Amino acid sequence: AGMWINAFILCVLGIGWVKKKTLNSNEKILLLLGCSRFCSLCFSWAYSFLSFIYPNYLYVHPVLQLAVFFQAFFNYSNLWFSACLCVFYCIKIANFSNRFFIYLKVKIDRIVPWLFLGSGILALAIGIIAYDIADKPHCNNRNSTGQGNFGSANIKMDEHFFPSFFLTGFGYAVSFMAVIFAALFLLFSLWRHQRKMQTNSMKDLSMEAHIRAMKSILSFLVMYSINFVCLVLKMVYVTKKRSYMTFLIVVFEYSFPGLHSLILIFSNPKLEKALLKISP
């Protein structure tokens, strides 16, 4: 379902891009976010299929390493594009009199491509590191199994899980902090704006924009927190094979991109209108 939801975002925004020959900054972020999530889910399901149907094929160098590289690249692209979307909402909608904030609000459309470039470079760097981490236990396993030491090979594989989890935790922490600060600034701006509008019984467009953005950011914050808990639980249960808890964690991790993308669809009038048109 997650792949279909993100494919829907790609199709709607892609068709709009072809027709109008242009996209605004919000749509650009949603397009790249949908693309990264779609690719991430495709690689995740492909990896799961290979590990279940052809488990021995993963030990052929460099199949596992490339799978880890692409999965890490698209996962971190997903995380940081989501953080970019939250920061974009904060800068675009929040109202502050600070000069630096006003400068960011004026230049935000020019800053967005640089955010894309920075997110892509960081995701690529972490993907390369993840490839190197996955390559080390593969070499150790070849040496160990060649000597008949299968037990030591499994121990070395487990030892190499923890650097990858530390790397994942770092990526989560950086993007998570960006989302938290964006939510706090937007919430404070909403509170100030609401105080100014107390004498007016009608909701203005700025108030509605604040509320719509807060729904998107807070929903992402809640799901992001749950996903981080799943990461910690996976560190606990990763060495326990055939664990039901591990299965539930993986199911939620696969559901997270689809659920949040569905929330983004209903937070975007253009995507919501397109969804209602095709729904029975």
ABEGO torsion letter per residue (X at the ends): XAAAAAAAAAAAAAAAAAAAGBBBAAAAAAAAAAAAAAAAAAAAAAAAAAAAABAAAAABOAAAAAAAAAAAAAAAAAAAAAAAAAAAAAAAABBBABAAAAAAAAAAAAAAAAAAAAAAAAAAAAAAAAAAAAAAAAAAAAAAAAAGBAAAAAAAAAAAAAAAAAAAAAAAAAAAAAAAAAAAAAAAAAAAAAAAAAABABBBAAAAAAAAAAAAAAAAAAAAAAAAAAAAAAAAAAABBGBAAAAAAAAAAAAAAAAAAAAAAAABAAAAAAAAAABX
